[in-house]
Amino acid sequence: MYKVLLADDELLDLEGMKQFIPWTELGLEVVGAVNNGFAACEVMDKLSIDILVTDVNMPNMSGLELARIAIDRKPDVRVVFVSGYQDFHYVKQALSLKACSYVLKPMDDEELIASLHQIVQDLQTEEKRREEEEQYYHMKPMARNDLLIRLLQGELTWERPDGIAKIAVSYGLDKLAGPLRTAVLEMDDLEWMQHGDMQSASGQKLEVLLKEINEVILGHEMGYCFRLSRQRVAVVIHGQRMNDNIHEIFEEITSRLSFSVTIGLGEPVKDVSQLPISYKQALEALDGKIFFGKGDVINYEDVRRSPELSDAKTLDIRLDALFKAMSEYDLVGIHDEIENLFQTESTLRSRFTIYNLAMYIIFKLDHYLHTLDEDLFEMLGIELHSLDIVLKFETIGDIRSWLVRRVFEISEKIRQRKNSKNSKLIREIMNILRERIHENITLKDIAQQFLFSPNYLGHLFKEEVGKSFSEILTGMRMDRARELLKDPTLKIYEVANLVGYKYIPYFSRQFREAYGMTPMDFRKRE
């Protein structure tokens, strides 16, 4: 509620305003009712008020002087003057102070109520505008991040006639000029540490990485950085001096970190339109970590010449087929695809290469399971060090048999969890929504509580219930609102607040869409 301070030296008028104006219904709270300006200042010393209703002519300190003090303390305070003096001089001064209203005594309650109602609407409009501005500034980095990702993925070009260039200027990206080069940085070892407290730790490390990259890159005035995922950050570098000191820049970044980072580096391109090429090369270079090792800069040119990496591209195709067989619980298909994985690899000439292949399969399997919000080690009931068993196998057949058994086991658990977990999870989330229906709860809040991605949880809702999360939540709120509106002691704005709406017009619009009538019309009908 907005806070109101009343000041009038005529006690009957002061008491009348307190008693006969429906403050609560207007969404207002009277935090002070005083008979002089000095007492009003004492109230303002303790509280920040939104509306001052003051008599113009008070002894010792006039209402005009009090209004000036209130405005000095809070420039956006609303002032309503009341006075029995129909003197243009007072009206003129009141207007100079940008008074919201000037009500003559003897006061007409309806006139004051109408003035206060308009002020409340103005305050709500201003509050909404501020919230939208805050939301805009909060969303701006995310929008800039999304814009850069879409640019690197080839979805946008500066030359398109849909205003992309103008948008780029608003996000400070208009300085991107050739030569350009893309790098992708990945935090090492985090794929194996995404359970328990380690998930929050990875998020903290990502923020540290972004901060250090920003400081170094901006310090050299050479580019932009943005997050790609919970483990990866992309950097677009530009400038004529780029190729001369790019390795020194990344050495400076990694020297500041307490954890290991591997960097995939695409080749230079001439302009923005070719950035997707450099980005794709950077990703391919990063894929070479399994063969080249971690904690270093891997150039696309080195990866392109590597026979192991050309085989890795074929491996990824085979792995996609394996994951499809797992999701369908196709045991024959799983066996055949693992056989194909080992037959496809043409460079299995050493124990070390075989080990790399097995670890690459496990690495990709863990990544696939994370997209299902599952954990490899939890599903298998093993610790990270248990993977050392791969080193102890004496033949390819032993490794292959071990992988087949483990993948069978995982596929079986995926099938079991699909059949049982989802419905139980949805029921649990529904109960939480009912308990927290009065809060401004979002899909992101629920996803964070259950350690899911919002996209995955939204897809799960649609698949299990046949409706989106927002449709379910809105329906629950409208059902609850309909029950509450049957209670005549509750004001409509109180009902809105109890079902999670702070903005009355939006609540009314949602209610009308659900039931074909406004909350007021519904109450009258009942």
N, C-alpha and C positions, 0 to 999 in steps of 0.2 A: 504494500500500500504506500501511497505517497504521503509524506508528512506535512501537516498544516500547522501554522502558528497563528493564533488569533490575538489581536491587540486592540483594545477599546477601553477608554476610561469610563464609559457609561456602562455600569455593571449589568443593568437590565438587558441592554443590547448584547453585551458579551455573553450572558447566560442564555439569551434567546438563540444566538448563533450556535452555541454548544448543544442546546436541547432540540431545536426544531429543524436543523439541517441534517438530512440522512447521510452522514459522513461515510459510514461503512458501505452503504449501497453505492456510493459514488466511487468507492475504491480509495478512500482517504482516511487518514488517522490524525486526529487532533493531538499533537504532542505538547501543546502549551496554550493556555488562555490567560493572558495577563492584561493589566489595566494601565500600563505605561511602557514607554519605549525602552527604558533601562532594563526592566524585567525581561522584555523581549530579547534584548541583546544577551542577557545571561542564558536564556534558553538556546540561542544560536551559538553561544560558546560551547555548549555541550552537544548539540545535535545539528545535523545538516538538514535544513528544511527545504521542501520543494515549493511550497506555496505560503505566502504571507498575506493574511487578510487583516488590514489595519485601518483604523479610523484616521482621517486626515488631521483633525484638530485635537491633539492631546497636549496636556501641560508638560512643560520642561523639554520634551522632545516630540516634535510633530511626527505624524505618520510619514510625511515626505522625507524627513531626516532619517527615520527608521528604515524606510525603503532604500535610501541611498546606501546605508550601512549594510543592509542585507544583500544588495546587488554587488557591493564591493567584495563581500565575502564569498558570494556564489553568483556569478554573472547570469546564470540561466534560471535563477529563482523567479517564480511567477508572483506578481503582486496584484492584489485586488484592494482598491481603496473604497471605503464607505465613509460618507459624510453627510451631515445635515445642511451643509453650506452650498448653495447653488451659486458658487462664485467661479466665474470663468478662470480667474487667476489660479485657483487650485486645480481645476481641470487641465489647464495648460501645462502646469508643472507635472501633473500626473502623467500626461501624455509624453512629456519630455523624458520621463523615466521608463517609458515603454510599458506602462501599466496594462495589465490584461483586461481590467474592467474598472468601472467607476460607478458604484451603486449608491443612490441617494437614500438618506433616512427621511421618514421612517421606512425601513427596508421591506421590500417585497421578497419573501422567502424564495418564491419561484424564480425571481430575477437573479438572486444570488446562486441558487441551485443551477440555473442555466449557465451562468458564467463559470461556475466550478466544473460543470460537466464538460464544457468546451475546453477548459484548461487541462482536464484529465485526458481528453482525446489528444490534445496537442502534446502532452507529456508522453503519452503512449506512442504517438507517431515519431517523436524525437528519439525515444528509447529504441524503437524498432530500427530507425535509421542508424543509430550508433551501433546496434547489434549487427546490422548488415555490413557496416563499414569494418567492424572488428572481424567479422566473418570473412570479408573480402581480403583483409590484410593477412588473416590466418591462412586462407586458401591460396593466396597469391604464390607462395613458394611451391605449393603442391601443383598448382596449375602450370607454373614455369617448368617444374620437373616433368610433368606429363607432356608438355609441349616439346621439350627436348627429346624425350623418349620417342615420341611419335615422329619427330624429325629424323632421328637416327634409324628408325625402323622403316623409313621411306614412305610414311603415310602423308607427310606434308612437304611442300616445297615453297620457297619464298615467292615463286612466280605465279602461284595459283591466284585466281581472281576473288578469293573469299576472305581477303583481309588478313592473311597470315603475316604479311610483312608489318602491318600496323600493330598486330598483337605482339609480334616479336619486339618492336620498339618499346611497348608498354612494359615488357618484362626485362628490358635491358639486353636483349640478344641481338640487337641490330649491328653490334660491332663484330659479329662473326664474319670474318673475311679470310680468304685463302692466303697462304696455304693452311690447311687444317689437318688435324690428326686426332684419332680417337684412341683412348686407352680404357680398359676395363680392369678395375682393381677388385680382387676377391680376398676376403679374410680367410686364412688357412685354418683347417681342422674343425671349422664350425659345423660342417655337415654331420659330424659325429657327436656334437655336443648340444643338441637342440631339445634336450629334455630337462625337466626340473628348473633349477635356478639358472642354468646355462643359457636358456632362451633369453632371459632379460639381460644377461651379461653380454650376449651377442648384439643386442640392440644398443647397449651402452657403447660397445666397441665401434659399432657403425657410426654413431654420433661423433665419437672421437676422431674416426677416420675422416668423416666429412669436414669436421672443423679444421683438422690439420691440412687437408688438401686445399680447402678454401684459403687458408692463410698463406700457403706457399704459392698457389696459382695466382691469387689476387695480388700477392706481393710482387710477382713478376709481371702482372697485367697480361697474362697469357691464356686465359680460358675460363671455362665454367665446369662445375662438377655437380652431380645430382645422383640420387640413389636409384638403383635398378631393382634391388631386392633386399632381403634382410642380410645378405652377405656381400652384395656387389655394389660398387660405385662406378659410374662412368665419368670420364673426363674428356671434354672437347678442348683441344689446345690449338691456338692460332698464333700467328706472328712470324715474321721473317727469321727471328733468332730461334725458332722452335726446335729445329733439328739439331742445332749446335749444342744445346744444353738440356735436352729432354731427359737424358739419363741422370744428369746431375739433379734435376728437379725431383725425380722420383726417389733418388737416394736421400734427398733432404726430407721428403715426406716420410719414408720408411724409417729413417733414423729417429724421428720423433715418436714413433709408436712402440708400445710395449708388447706387441703381438706381431705375428708374421703375416705378410700380405704378398700375394703373387699378382703380377701385372701383365695383362695381355695387351700388346701394342700393335695397332693397325698401321698401315702405311700412309704417308702424306697424300692428300688429295687437293685439287685446285680450288674448289669452292664448296658452298653449302650443299648444293645438289648432289655431290658425290660423297657426302658424309656417311650415308648408309653403307657404302662400300668399305670405308675404313672401320666402321663399327662392326660389321660382320667379320672382318679380318681380325679385329681385336678379340672377339669372342672365340674365333677359331684358335688364335694364339693361346688364349687362356685354357682352352681344352687340352693343350699340350702339356699342362702341368703334370698329368699322370705319367708322362714320359720324361719331361725335362726337369722335374722337381719343383718344389715350392720355394717361396721367399725370394723370387728374382723377377727380372723383367724378361718376358718372352716375346721376341719379335715374330711377326707374321712370316717374314721371309725365312726364318729358321724352321718354322713349323711346316711351311709349304714344301721344303726340301726333305722333310722327315718321312721315310716310308712308314714308320709306325703310325703317324697321324693320318696318313691316307687310309690305312686300315681302320683307324678309329672312326672315321666317317661311316664306313660300312658297318662297324660294330653298333653304332647308334641306331641304324635302321633295324638291325637284328634285335637290339634291346627293346625298341618300340614294339616289335612283334611279340617279344617275351612278356612284356608288361600287359599287352592286350590278352594274351593267353592266361595270365595270372588273374586278371580282373574277371574273366569268364569261367574261371576254375576248370580250364582245359588242361588236364594233367598230361595228356599225350602231346599237346602243343607245347607245353612247358619243356618237356623232355627233348622234343625235337629242336626247339629253338636254342636250348643250351648246347646241344650237339652242334648245331650250325654255328654258334658263336666261336667254338673252338676250331671248327674246320675252316671258318672264314679267315681267321688270323693266319697270315702267310709268313709271319716273322717269328714264329715260336721256335727260335733256335737256341734259346738259353733258358735256364731256370729263372733268371731275373725277369725275362720278358714274359714268361708264363705267369709269374707272380704278379707282374704289372697288369696283365689281362684280367686275372681273377679279382684284383683289387679295384680295377676300373669297373667291372661288372657290379661289384658290391657298392661302390661309390654311386653309380647310377641307380641302383636298386634303392638305396637309402633316399636319394633325391626323389625318386618316384613315390616312395611311401610318404614322404613329407607332403606331397601334393594331396594325399588322402588324409592328412593330419594323423598319420601313424608314425611309429618310431621303430626302426629296424631292430635295435637292441632290446627294446621292450617286448617286441613280438617274438623274438628268438630266445629271450631270457638269458642274454649273454652280456658281457662287458666288452669294451673296445679291445682290450688286450687279448680277448679270446680269438680274435682274427689271426693271431700269430700261428694258429694251427695250419693255415694255408702254407706257411713256410716249411712245415714239417712233412707235407705230403711228398712222396717220392716219384709219383707219375702224374701225367695229365689226367689219366682216368680217375685217380683218387680225388683230384681237385674237382673234376667234373661231377663225380658222384656226390661229393659233399655239397656242391651248389644245388644239384637237382633236389636232394633231400630237403635242404633249407628252403628252397623256393616253393616246393610242395607245401611245406609247413606254413609258410607265410600266406600262400594262396588260400589254404584251408581256413586260416584265421580271418582273412579278409572276407571270405564268404560268410563265416559265422557272424562276424560283426555287422555285416550288411543286413543280415536277417534279424538281428536282435538289438543292436546298439542304437540304430537310428530312431526307432519308434520310442524307445526308452528315453533317449536324449531329448527328443521333441517334447515328450510329456514333461520332463524336468524343466525345460525352458519355458513351456506354457505356464507352469506353476510360478516360476520366477516373474514372468510378465504380469501375472495376476497380483502378486505381492507388491510389485514395484510400478503398478500402472499409473500412480500419481507422479512418477518421475519422468523427466525428459530422456527416456531410455532409448538407445539406438541399437541397430544391428551390430555396430562396432563394439559397443559395450558388452553385449552378450558374447560375441566372438572372443573378445579378450578374456572374459571370465572363464571360458572353456578352452582357451588356447587354440582357437581355430582362426583361419583367415575369414574375414567378412564374406568374401566371394564364395568360399566353400560352404559356409553356413547358410548363406542365402540360397544357394543351389540345393542344399539339403532340404530346406523348408519347402521349396517349390516341388521337389521330387516326392517328399513324404506326405505333405498336406495338400498339395495342389494349388496353394496360394503363396504369394510372396510374404516375407516377414512383415513388411509395412502393412499389407492387407490384413494379416492376422492381428497385428497390434491395434490397428485402427478399428477393426471389428470388435475386439474386446473392449476398447475404450468406449465405443458407441453403446454397446450393450450395458456397460456399467453406468454410463451417463443416463441412459433411459431409466434405469432403476432409481438412480439418485434424484432425478427430476420429479419423481412421484412424491418426494418429501418436500412439502411446501415451506418448511423452515429454512431450506437451503436456497441461497441466491444462485442465479445462473452462473455468475462468475466463480462462485465457490464450487459448483459442480464441475465447471471447466478445469479448475485448479486440481480437484480431486482425481481427475482422469488424465492429468499430465499436460494440459493446455494452459499456457500463460497468456495467449493472445485470443481474446474473446471472439473477434470476427472469424478467425480461422476455425475455432471450435464450432461456431454456428454453421459455417460453410460445410464442414465435414459431417455434421449432424444432418443437415439438409440433404446432402448427397446420400446418406445412409437411409433416411426415413421419409424423405420428401417434404419435410417441414422444418421450421426453425425450432430450437429448444423452447422458445416462448410459446409458439403455437402448440407444440406437443403438451406443454404444461396446461395450457388453457383447455385442451381437449380432455385431458385427464380429470 
